[in-house]
Amino acid sequence: MSIEGEGDARIAKEIAEHPFGTPTFTGRSWPLADVRLLAPILASKVICVGKNYAAHAAEMGGEAPEDPVIFLKPNTSIAGPGAPIVLPPSSNEVHYEGELAVVIGRPCKDVPAAKAHEVILGYTVANDVTARDQQRHDGQWTRGKGYDTFCPLGPWIETKLDASDLEVTTDVDGEVKQRSRTSLLLHDIPKIIEWVSTVMTLLPGDVILTGTPEGVGPIVDGQTVSVTVEGIGTLTNPVAAKR
């Protein structure tokens, strides 16, 4: 699906197969207000960058890393706009982490930073939801960041965007908790793509979460968390205890 137009006049146009390369459209379209948006991509993998803002590294009690710190979230953690973030009963401290996400557009390996723009399909908004107590307890991050619904993505992929200096904000029930700019990333997007692609082959639709700013904190049953990235839009998800 492709989104065209602005404001209330935006139209969702159906793509025949996939969004990579030059999409083929079916000819069917609907007013955006009449469709339910799902996650804009189901990645084969989600690669995340930890402690990529100096202020967030400090609030987590550590120094800013010299090289990118990367980890994975399973693709089963992906959820779309409006889908509930489901709190696992085994955790008492689940946090939001608003981020800019990069969507890869073609298979690639060993990409020089200077050519990183050639492999990017576009950008979307992400929330790297984390069971912070389990992250601390386990000494590694897979369980605490890997639950179903712990990677909301959306509302869509913006394919025409300079992502070097965008405002990223997160609010909970309308109260702003995080506010920063991507120009403050310790490792910028070209460097991240170069670093990650030396480790693993990136595939079309893979998602890279670029890191969260300072201000992370808890979310509880009944709250609503929204992450906004300038030039893309707002990703909003309710929070619900597992029933």
C-alpha positions as CSV (number, residue, x, y, z in Angstrom):
1,M,0.0,0.0,0.0
2,S,1.2,3.5,-0.9
3,I,0.0,6.7,0.8
4,E,-0.4,9.7,-1.3
5,G,-1.7,13.3,-0.6
6,E,-1.8,15.3,2.5
7,G,-4.0,15.6,5.6
8,D,-7.6,14.4,5.3
9,A,-7.1,14.0,1.5
10,R,-4.6,11.2,1.8
11,I,-5.3,8.1,-0.2
12,A,-4.1,4.5,0.3
13,K,-3.3,2.9,-3.0
14,E,-2.9,-0.9,-3.2
15,I,0.4,-2.3,-4.4
16,A,0.2,-5.5,-6.3
17,E,3.2,-7.4,-4.9
18,H,5.9,-5.7,-2.8
19,P,7.2,-2.1,-2.3
20,F,10.8,-2.8,-3.5
21,G,12.1,-1.4,-6.7
22,T,9.3,0.2,-8.8
23,P,6.0,-0.9,-7.3
24,T,3.1,-2.1,-9.4
25,F,-0.3,-0.8,-8.4
26,T,-3.6,-2.7,-8.7
27,G,-5.7,0.4,-9.4
28,R,-7.6,0.0,-6.2
29,S,-7.5,2.8,-3.6
30,W,-9.3,4.0,-0.5
31,P,-9.4,7.1,1.7
32,L,-6.7,6.7,4.4
33,A,-9.3,7.3,7.1
34,D,-11.2,4.2,5.9
35,V,-8.4,1.7,6.2
36,R,-6.7,0.0,9.2
37,L,-3.0,0.2,9.0
38,L,-0.9,-2.8,9.8
39,A,2.9,-2.8,10.4
40,P,4.3,-1.5,7.1
41,I,6.8,-4.4,6.8
42,L,7.3,-7.9,8.3
43,A,11.1,-8.0,8.4
44,S,13.1,-11.2,8.2
45,K,15.1,-9.6,11.1
46,V,15.1,-6.5,13.2
47,I,18.5,-5.2,14.1
48,C,18.8,-2.7,16.9
49,V,21.5,-0.3,18.0
50,G,21.9,0.2,21.8
51,K,23.1,3.3,23.6
52,N,23.3,5.4,20.4
53,Y,22.6,8.7,22.2
54,A,25.1,9.9,24.8
55,A,22.4,11.1,27.2
56,H,20.6,7.7,27.0
57,A,23.9,5.8,27.6
58,A,24.4,8.0,30.7
59,E,20.9,7.5,32.1
60,M,21.5,3.7,31.7
61,G,24.6,4.0,33.9
62,G,27.2,3.5,31.2
63,E,29.6,5.3,28.9
64,A,28.9,6.0,25.3
65,P,30.3,3.0,23.3
66,E,33.1,3.6,20.8
67,D,31.5,1.2,18.3
68,P,27.8,0.5,17.6
69,V,26.3,-2.1,20.0
70,I,23.9,-4.2,18.0
71,F,21.3,-6.8,19.0
72,L,18.3,-8.5,17.4
73,K,14.6,-8.6,18.1
74,P,12.6,-11.4,16.5
75,N,10.2,-10.5,13.7
76,T,7.4,-12.0,15.8
77,S,7.8,-8.9,18.1
78,I,6.5,-6.6,15.3
79,A,3.1,-5.0,15.8
80,G,1.3,-2.4,13.8
81,P,-0.2,1.0,14.7
82,G,-3.0,0.8,17.2
83,A,-2.2,-2.8,18.2
84,P,-1.8,-3.3,21.9
85,I,1.6,-3.6,23.5
86,V,1.0,-6.7,25.7
87,L,2.7,-6.7,29.0
88,P,4.1,-10.1,30.0
89,P,3.1,-11.2,33.5
90,S,6.7,-12.2,34.2
91,S,7.8,-8.5,34.1
92,N,7.1,-5.7,36.5
93,E,9.0,-3.0,34.6
94,V,8.3,-2.6,30.9
95,H,9.7,0.5,29.2
96,Y,9.0,2.5,26.0
97,E,11.9,3.4,23.7
98,G,11.0,5.6,20.8
99,E,13.2,5.4,17.8
100,L,13.7,6.2,14.1
101,A,13.9,2.9,12.0
102,V,15.6,2.3,8.7
103,V,14.0,-0.1,6.2
104,I,16.4,-1.9,3.8
105,G,15.5,-2.0,0.2
106,R,17.8,-4.6,-1.4
107,P,20.1,-7.5,-0.5
108,C,23.5,-6.1,0.6
109,K,26.7,-7.0,2.4
110,D,29.8,-5.0,3.3
111,V,28.2,-1.7,2.4
112,P,30.6,1.3,2.6
113,A,29.0,4.2,4.6
114,A,29.3,6.4,1.5
115,K,27.0,4.1,-0.4
116,A,24.5,3.3,2.5
117,H,21.8,5.5,0.9
118,E,21.7,3.1,-2.1
119,V,20.4,0.3,0.0
120,I,17.7,2.2,2.0
121,L,14.1,1.8,1.0
122,G,12.9,4.4,3.5
123,Y,12.2,5.2,7.2
124,T,9.5,4.4,9.7
125,V,8.8,4.9,13.4
126,A,9.6,2.3,16.0
127,N,9.2,1.5,19.7
128,D,11.8,-0.8,21.1
129,V,9.7,-2.0,24.0
130,T,11.8,-3.5,26.8
131,A,11.2,-5.5,29.9
132,R,13.9,-3.6,31.8
133,D,13.9,-5.8,34.9
134,Q,14.6,-8.9,32.7
135,Q,17.2,-7.1,30.8
136,R,19.1,-6.4,34.0
137,H,18.5,-9.9,35.4
138,D,19.6,-11.8,32.3
139,G,22.7,-9.9,31.6
140,Q,21.8,-9.9,27.9
141,W,18.8,-8.5,26.0
142,T,17.0,-11.2,24.1
143,R,14.2,-12.1,26.5
144,G,13.6,-8.6,27.7
145,K,13.2,-7.2,24.2
146,G,11.8,-10.2,22.3
147,Y,8.2,-10.6,23.5
148,D,5.4,-10.5,20.9
149,T,4.3,-6.9,20.4
150,F,7.6,-5.5,21.7
151,C,8.4,-3.9,18.3
152,P,5.6,-1.6,17.1
153,L,6.3,-0.2,13.7
154,G,4.5,2.4,11.5
155,P,2.5,4.2,10.6
156,W,4.1,3.8,7.1
157,I,7.5,3.9,5.4
158,E,8.6,7.3,4.2
159,T,10.7,6.8,1.1
160,K,11.7,10.5,0.4
161,L,13.4,11.8,3.5
162,D,16.7,13.2,4.8
163,A,17.0,11.5,8.1
164,S,20.1,13.2,9.3
165,D,18.4,15.7,11.6
166,L,14.8,14.8,12.6
167,E,13.1,15.3,15.9
168,V,12.1,12.2,17.8
169,T,9.5,12.4,20.5
170,T,7.7,9.9,22.7
171,D,4.7,10.7,24.9
172,V,2.7,8.6,27.3
173,D,-0.9,9.6,27.7
174,G,-0.1,12.9,26.1
175,E,2.9,13.8,28.3
176,V,6.2,14.1,26.5
177,K,8.8,11.8,27.9
178,Q,11.5,11.8,25.2
179,R,12.6,14.6,22.8
180,S,15.8,14.6,20.8
181,R,17.1,14.8,17.2
182,T,18.8,12.2,15.0
183,S,21.6,14.6,14.5
184,L,22.7,13.6,18.0
185,L,23.1,9.9,17.1
186,L,26.6,8.8,18.2
187,H,26.8,6.6,15.1
188,D,24.9,8.0,12.2
189,I,22.8,5.9,9.8
190,P,25.5,5.4,7.1
191,K,28.0,4.2,9.9
192,I,25.3,1.9,11.3
193,I,24.6,0.3,7.9
194,E,28.3,-0.2,7.2
195,W,28.8,-1.7,10.7
196,V,25.8,-4.1,10.6
197,S,26.4,-5.2,7.0
198,T,30.0,-6.3,7.8
199,V,28.4,-8.7,10.2
200,M,25.4,-10.0,8.4
201,T,23.7,-9.9,5.0
202,L,20.8,-7.4,5.0
203,L,17.7,-8.4,3.0
204,P,14.9,-6.4,1.5
205,G,12.5,-5.4,4.3
206,D,15.0,-5.8,7.2
207,V,14.6,-3.1,9.8
208,I,17.3,-1.3,11.7
209,L,16.3,0.6,14.9
210,T,18.8,3.4,15.3
211,G,18.6,3.9,19.0
212,T,16.5,5.7,21.6
213,P,17.1,9.1,23.2
214,E,17.2,9.8,26.9
215,G,13.9,9.7,28.9
216,V,13.0,6.0,28.8
217,G,10.5,4.9,31.4
218,P,7.7,2.6,32.4
219,I,4.4,1.9,30.8
220,V,1.5,0.2,32.5
221,D,-1.9,-1.3,31.6
222,G,-4.3,1.2,30.3
223,Q,-1.8,3.8,29.1
224,T,-1.2,4.9,25.5
225,V,2.3,5.5,24.1
226,S,3.0,7.5,21.0
227,V,6.3,8.0,19.1
228,T,6.6,10.7,16.6
229,V,9.4,11.2,14.1
230,E,9.5,14.5,12.2
231,G,8.8,14.0,8.5
232,I,7.2,10.6,9.0
233,G,4.3,10.6,11.4
234,T,3.1,9.2,14.7
235,L,3.0,5.6,15.9
236,T,0.4,5.1,18.7
237,N,-0.2,1.9,20.7
238,P,-2.3,1.2,23.7
239,V,-0.7,-0.8,26.6
240,A,-2.5,-3.8,27.9
241,A,-1.8,-6.5,30.5
242,K,-1.9,-10.0,29.2
243,R,-5.3,-11.4,29.8
